[in-house]
Amino acid sequence: MIFKTVVATLFTLSGLASALAATPAYYIAEFQATDLDAIKPYSAQVESTFRPFGGRFIVRGGEPDVKEGF
């Protein structure tokens, strides 16, 4: 009985790990830079933080086109 419980637990954990690995995540940021020169080193490194996880930019920069709200 203990063996069956251990095997069932291992299958459950491996299923959980693969489900978590396949779950998409989105990082959304909005800010107004007041010193463009000071932010350049940070901006140059942002993409390298996503790369190990298979991340990529969908949209970056530009002027927003607000349709509703503020």
VENCORLIN-V267532 format. One record per backbone hydrogen bond with DSSP energy under -0.5 kcal/mol. CO is the residue of the C=O (numbers start at 1). NH is the residue of the N-H. If there is no record, write none. Layout:
# VENCORLIN-V267532
co->CO nh->NH
co->CO nh->NH
This chain:
# VENCORLIN-V267532
co->1 nh->5
co->2 nh->6
co->3 nh->7
co->4 nh->8
co->5 nh->9
co->6 nh->10
co->7 nh->11
co->8 nh->12
co->9 nh->13
co->10 nh->14
co->11 nh->15
co->12 nh->16
co->13 nh->17
co->14 nh->18
co->15 nh->19
co->16 nh->20
co->17 nh->21
co->18 nh->22
co->19 nh->23
co->20 nh->23
co->26 nh->28
co->31 nh->33
co->35 nh->39
co->36 nh->40
co->39 nh->43
co->40 nh->44
co->41 nh->45
co->42 nh->45
co->42 nh->46
co->45 nh->49
co->46 nh->49
co->46 nh->50
co->47 nh->50
co->47 nh->51
co->48 nh->52
co->50 nh->53
co->50 nh->55
co->51 nh->54
co->64 nh->66
